[in-house]
Structure formats: C-alpha cells, structure tokens
Amino acid sequence: MAYDSFSILKSSAVPLPIENVDTDQIIPARFLKATERQGFGDNLFRDWRYDKNDQPKADFVLNNPTYQGKILVGGKNFGSGSSREHAAWAIYDYGFRCVVSSFFADIFRGNAINVGILPVQVSPEFLHQIFEAIEKDPKAELEVNLEEQRISIVSTGASESFDINGYKKHNLLNGFDDIDYLQAMKDEIVSFASNR
C-alpha cells in the first residue's frame, strides 16, 4: 500500500483559521531538496512555527499542546500557490490525515489525495460551526466518514456531506496510489492483453 487506508476518522482537530494559506507557507521552498516523502513534517509551517533563531513561537497553534489530532481545519482557499507536492507530504508526515476547508486549490486537493490525505470541502457556514466547536472545547471531535461522504461534529451532531471523485475515493478507501490501483487490476490487465 502507498499509505494507510482511510475509512472513518474520528479525532480532535487543530484549528488554523487563516484564509489563503499557500503552499510556500505550508512548506517553504528552501526545504524542498529531498525527493522522498519522509522528514517534511518537521518543517510544516516552518516560518510560522519558529522564529529566526529556530525557537518555537508560542502563539502558533502547532506549538500549543492544547490542540492535537489528525484533522487540520483551515480557512478558505487552503493550498493555493505553487503546485509543489511537498506541501501535501509535509502535512501527511506531520500526522494529519484530513484537512477541512471551505475551499481548496485544485492542485493541492489532488496532491493531498494522492498521498493519503482526505481534503474535505464544507460550506463556509459549517466551517464556522467547526471552529466554534473547537473554540468551545479544544478536545471536540470530528468524525469523517469517507464511505458515506459525511463529516460530523460529534458534540453537536451537526453534519454535512462532501464531494469526492469516485476513483479517488476508491483509492483512499484501499490505501492505493495510482500504481497500486493498476497492480490490483494486474490479472484483469493480463487477461485483457492476452485476448487481444
């Protein structure tokens, strides 16, 4: 498998209510030298997390132990800017398996799904409800059900459906990347080729 399969994720969330978070803010360009996916989480939001002396900034959410979980909740237009895959790698390597926003840049959305992160696009109103729930209780849990394509705020029961491409959904449910998908069809491909 390319990554962990995704079915139902129930977790507290880390709030990042900032709009227009671009890929250079997610992972600055100076950290793009590696070609493997490991190690990028250390530099996720590097310039927001650390000062010029590499000391953690106490006011940044990832440095606040109050907020933890496998779900990152961002503001509108998350993942804009350049097409770097490393932004998705950094989010995955840090430990997030889902990012919630009211709008995603298309290239970031594709890159995220390709490495096993589920981007869940919700309405601005529901995003506001999520932020409110986390502000009220930092341990508030969200439940993301990929099979049903539904995200819920556990404490209130409020929920909303989300869209995802059927092929990408299948891959996430099985932990497949594009190569794994083809490998799973190997027998069918061989049979088809031999009958041509």
RODO-2510 file (C-alpha; in nm, 4 decimals, decimal comma):
residues 196
     n   res          X          Y          Z
     1     m     0,0000     0,0000     0,0000
     2     a     0,1122     0,3512    -0,0708
     3     y    -0,0325     0,4776     0,2577
     4     d    -0,2846     0,3884     0,5279
     5     s    -0,6343     0,3156     0,4048
     6     f    -0,8974     0,5722     0,5003
     7     s    -1,2484     0,4780     0,6084
     8     i    -1,3731     0,6567     0,9199
     9     l    -1,1587     0,9065     1,1055
    10     k    -1,2728     1,0258     1,4471
    11     s    -1,0351     1,2756     1,6000
    12     s    -0,9938     1,6086     1,7687
    13     a    -0,8735     1,8822     1,5347
    14     v    -0,6153     2,1563     1,5054
    15     p    -0,7695     2,4923     1,4068
    16     l    -0,5893     2,7198     1,1606
    17     p    -0,8493     2,9890     1,0806
    18     i    -0,6319     3,1668     0,8250
    19     e    -0,7517     3,2249     0,4689
    20     n    -0,5377     3,1859     0,1561
    21     v    -0,2775     2,9552     0,3105
    22     d    -0,0407     2,8864     0,0219
    23     t     0,1996     2,6018    -0,0385
    24     d     0,5054     2,8166     0,0417
    25     q     0,3607     2,8840     0,3864
    26     i     0,2854     2,5137     0,4279
    27     i     0,6434     2,4138     0,3360
    28     p     0,8921     2,6892     0,2438
    29     a     1,0859     2,6404    -0,0798
    30     r     1,4222     2,6084     0,0957
    31     f     1,3123     2,2706     0,2366
    32     l     1,2295     2,1067    -0,0972
    33     k     1,5632     1,9403    -0,1591
    34     a     1,4653     1,5854    -0,0602
    35     t     1,2871     1,3594    -0,3064
    36     e     1,1408     1,1119    -0,0561
    37     r     0,8313     1,1875     0,1457
    38     q     0,9862     1,1469     0,4915
    39     g     1,1030     1,4312     0,7138
    40     f     0,8919     1,7124     0,5708
    41     g     0,6652     1,7266     0,8763
    42     d     0,9484     1,8833     1,0763
    43     n     0,9218     2,1903     0,8557
    44     l     0,5442     2,2111     0,8200
    45     f     0,4519     2,5813     0,8540
    46     r     0,8192     2,6361     0,9406
    47     d     0,8187     3,0162     0,9248
    48     w     0,5016     3,0361     1,1324
    49     r     0,6176     2,7759     1,3870
    50     y     0,9709     2,9013     1,4508
    51     d     1,1452     3,2358     1,4848
    52     k     1,4730     3,3286     1,3131
    53     n     1,6646     3,1564     1,5970
    54     d     1,4732     2,8297     1,5384
    55     q     1,2822     2,8705     1,8627
    56     p     0,9124     2,7700     1,8642
    57     k     0,6689     3,0606     1,8520
    58     a     0,4364     3,0117     2,1476
    59     d     0,1411     3,1754     1,9746
    60     f     0,1313     2,9373     1,6754
    61     v    -0,1270     2,6627     1,7013
    62     l     0,1055     2,3700     1,6237
    63     n     0,3173     2,4741     1,9232
    64     n     0,0147     2,4772     2,1533
    65     p    -0,0335     2,1364     2,3227
    66     t    -0,3989     2,2246     2,3827
    67     y    -0,4720     2,1405     2,0187
    68     q    -0,3970     1,7954     1,8842
    69     g    -0,5426     1,5446     1,6439
    70     k    -0,5256     1,4024     1,2937
    71     i    -0,7506     1,6682     1,1381
    72     l    -0,6324     2,0141     1,0336
    73     v    -0,9085     2,2728     0,9926
    74     g    -0,8013     2,5603     0,7686
    75     g    -0,9597     2,8776     0,6393
    76     k    -1,0920     2,9400     0,2899
    77     n    -0,8630     2,8787    -0,0109
    78     f    -0,6262     2,6319     0,1526
    79     g    -0,3282     2,5150    -0,0543
    80     s    -0,3146     2,7947    -0,3096
    81     g     0,0064     2,8998    -0,4837
    82     s     0,2594     2,6679    -0,6432
    83     s     0,1880     2,3067    -0,7325
    84     r     0,4528     2,1544    -0,5028
    85     e     0,3648     1,8045    -0,3857
    86     h     0,5860     1,8616    -0,0826
    87     a     0,3074     2,0639     0,0838
    88     a     0,0888     1,7539     0,0986
    89     w     0,3901     1,5417     0,2000
    90     a     0,4605     1,7755     0,4933
    91     i     0,1004     1,7626     0,6159
    92     y     0,0937     1,3815     0,5940
    93     d     0,4375     1,3414     0,7517
    94     y     0,3347     1,5621     1,0434
    95     g     0,0476     1,3230     1,1159
    96     f    -0,2622     1,4828     0,9663
    97     r    -0,4894     1,2527     0,7654
    98     c    -0,7612     1,5033     0,6807
    99     v    -0,7741     1,8753     0,6027
   100     v    -1,1041     2,0614     0,6231
   101     s    -1,1677     2,3933     0,4477
   102     s    -1,4438     2,5796     0,2688
   103     f    -1,2312     2,5861    -0,0492
   104     f    -0,9183     2,4079    -0,1735
   105     a    -0,6858     2,4904    -0,4590
   106     d    -0,7391     2,2141    -0,7177
   107     i    -0,3744     2,1084    -0,7484
   108     f    -0,3323     2,0878    -0,3720
   109     r    -0,6520     1,8805    -0,3458
   110     g    -0,5146     1,6299    -0,5993
   111     n    -0,1729     1,6147    -0,4366
   112     a    -0,3301     1,5581    -0,0946
   113     i    -0,5468     1,2690    -0,2110
   114     n    -0,2506     1,1136    -0,3927
   115     v    -0,0576     1,0803    -0,0638
   116     g    -0,3475     0,9669     0,1550
   117     i    -0,4849     1,2930     0,2931
   118     l    -0,8590     1,3476     0,2578
   119     p    -0,9446     1,7107     0,1724
   120     v    -1,2984     1,7739     0,2963
   121     q    -1,4617     2,0830     0,1485
   122     v    -1,7521     2,2143     0,3544
   123     s    -1,9752     2,5196     0,3350
   124     p    -1,8493     2,8415     0,4979
   125     e    -2,1318     2,8091     0,7495
   126     f    -2,0338     2,4575     0,8537
   127     l    -1,6660     2,5562     0,8716
   128     h    -1,7682     2,8319     1,1134
   129     q    -1,9556     2,5757     1,3243
   130     i    -1,6439     2,3596     1,3387
   131     f    -1,4252     2,6492     1,4520
   132     e    -1,6860     2,7401     1,7154
   133     a    -1,6966     2,3839     1,8474
   134     i    -1,3155     2,3711     1,8780
   135     e    -1,3056     2,7130     2,0464
   136     k    -1,5649     2,5930     2,2987
   137     d    -1,3797     2,2648     2,3589
   138     p    -1,0306     2,2086     2,2159
   139     k    -1,0865     1,8329     2,2512
   140     a    -1,4061     1,8438     2,0427
   141     e    -1,4030     1,5583     1,7958
   142     l    -1,4947     1,5473     1,4301
   143     e    -1,5954     1,2293     1,2547
   144     v    -1,5125     1,1976     0,8877
   145     n    -1,6849     0,9075     0,7144
   146     l    -1,5405     0,8605     0,3672
   147     e    -1,7749     0,5798     0,2662
   148     e    -2,0804     0,7957     0,3425
   149     q    -1,9011     1,1177     0,2388
   150     r    -2,0108     1,2919     0,5572
   151     i    -1,8351     1,4988     0,8232
   152     s    -1,9885     1,5461     1,1675
   153     i    -1,9218     1,7491     1,4800
   154     v    -1,9586     1,4773     1,7423
   155     s    -2,0594     1,7049     2,0320
   156     t    -2,3454     1,8751     1,8464
   157     g    -2,4429     1,6080     1,5958
   158     a    -2,4280     1,8663     1,3165
   159     s    -2,3087     1,7159     0,9899
   160     e    -2,2621     1,7920     0,6242
   161     s    -2,1914     1,5855     0,3144
   162     f    -1,8864     1,6402     0,0958
   163     d    -1,7937     1,5500    -0,2613
   164     i    -1,5067     1,3352    -0,3843
   165     n    -1,4195     1,1783    -0,7185
   166     g    -1,5240     0,8110    -0,7215
   167     y    -1,1850     0,6847    -0,8395
   168     k    -1,0011     0,8840    -0,5722
   169     k    -1,2483     0,7650    -0,3084
   170     h    -1,1812     0,4021    -0,4061
   171     n    -0,8071     0,4587    -0,3793
   172     l    -0,8292     0,6256    -0,0377
   173     l    -1,0542     0,3507     0,0979
   174     n    -0,7957     0,0943    -0,0116
   175     g    -0,4778     0,2903     0,0600
   176     f    -0,3902     0,2867    -0,3100
   177     d    -0,1909     0,5325    -0,5138
   178     d    -0,2294     0,5190    -0,8933
   179     i     0,0316     0,2430    -0,9275
   180     d    -0,1306     0,0321    -0,6553
   181     y    -0,4632     0,0676    -0,8363
   182     l    -0,3118    -0,0754    -1,1539
   183     q    -0,1325    -0,3506    -0,9623
   184     a    -0,4658    -0,4554    -0,8080
   185     m    -0,6014    -0,4975    -1,1624
   186     k    -0,2984    -0,6907    -1,2870
   187     d    -0,4841    -1,0148    -1,3561
   188     e    -0,7572    -0,8336    -1,5484
   189     i    -0,4986    -0,6393    -1,7495
   190     v    -0,3055    -0,9570    -1,8351
   191     s    -0,6267    -1,1372    -1,9322
   192     f    -0,7384    -0,8459    -2,1488
   193     a    -0,3974    -0,8218    -2,3203
   194     s    -0,3812    -1,1943    -2,3902
   195     n    -0,7220    -1,1866    -2,5593
   196     r    -0,6347    -0,9026    -2,7976
***
